Amino acid sequence: FTMALLSMITVLVIACPCALGLATPTAIMVGMGKGAENGILIKNAESLELAKKVDTIILDKTGTITEGKPKVQELIWLDNSAKNILFTIENNSHHPLAKSITDFLGDEVNLLHLNVEDVSGKGLKTNYNNKNYYVGKVGWIDELNIQKTEEVNQLIDSFSNKNYTISFFGDDEKVLALIGISDQIKSTSIQAIQSFHEKGIEVWMVTGDNEFSGNAIAKQVGIDHVVANALPNDKMDIIKDLQKKGKVVAMVGDGINDSAALAQADVSIAMGNGSDIAIDVAKITLIGGDLTKIDHAINLSKQTVKTIHQNLFWAFIYNIIGIPIAAGVLYPFNGF
């Protein structure tokens, strides 16, 4: 009885607390803690483990590759009688481009009481004195059947050649103004994209901006795959297509327009200075919006999974060797 009791107690001491049960959660907790120390907030264990398998990264442009602090470089009025309407429309939007326009117009313009409607992926719309007014992408002009004069076409070509993001302001009949906006590339973007290529990761830029501006930014940072004029659903569809091809896709964005794509991606990453909905949907948030932290997150994932495997190996070995000895397998041979 004494021998049996001692063997039972010894087996319990070896097996409990079971190293096997602690191997994974302990490593995950340390990995998340290390991420937080480096400005990478990870919401769940799945994203931390999956990040090492990412072979395709999709980047938004504004606020992700670029600073997200665009400035109006040129605003050309074809009819400035509705300046206060433009100011009011943009004042009702939280988009970075809208803020750049209100800053450019200044505070001397009077605000009107208007109901402004957000048309997803296209721009903003309002009604004043029974006439509709629009602000948004130049591609929207043709959809609305607004007249485009030769002067408007020349200005659009001129702005495109300068790699501006182009917005128009118009009513039901004509274009009232064209706005050329540019945004500075983040100092760390080129370095981050280069490190992705070195890891063999395919990098895409999917932006709602025009083709000229998108290609110009992509060329500067070294991205080969560019999709411009993309609506929120287009971004999501691109991710679905890549996933069907067996790709593990990470989506990086900062705006409301990126939220559907973030939800679809295998690993979703939001910029810490982005919109609340993007941060809420994403499973990883980068404090400060530095793209090089994605490389750190991938390395952290590799180290964490490696530690989990090591922990599981030693837990198995420890139990496989320890429990039989504790149960007395050697006792008949040498009395141990």
Buried (B, 14 or more C-beta within 10 A) or exposed (E): EEEEEEBEEBBEEBBEEEBBEEBBEBBBEEBBEBBEEEBBBBBEBEBBBBBBBBBBBBBBBBBBBBBBEBBBBBBBBBEEEBBBBBBBBBBBBEBBBBBBBBEBBEEEBEEBEBEBBBEEBBBBBBEBEEEBBBBBBBBBBEEBEBEBEEEBEEBBEBBBEBBBBBBBBBBEEBBBBBBBBBBEBBEBBBBBBBBBEEEEBBBBBBBBBBBBBBBBBBEEBEBEEBBBBBBBEBBBBBBEEBBEEEBBBBBBBBBBBBBBBBBBBBBBBBBBBBBEBBBEBBBBBBBEBBBBBBBBBBBBBBBBBEBBEEBBEEBEEBBEEBBEBBBBEEEEEEEE
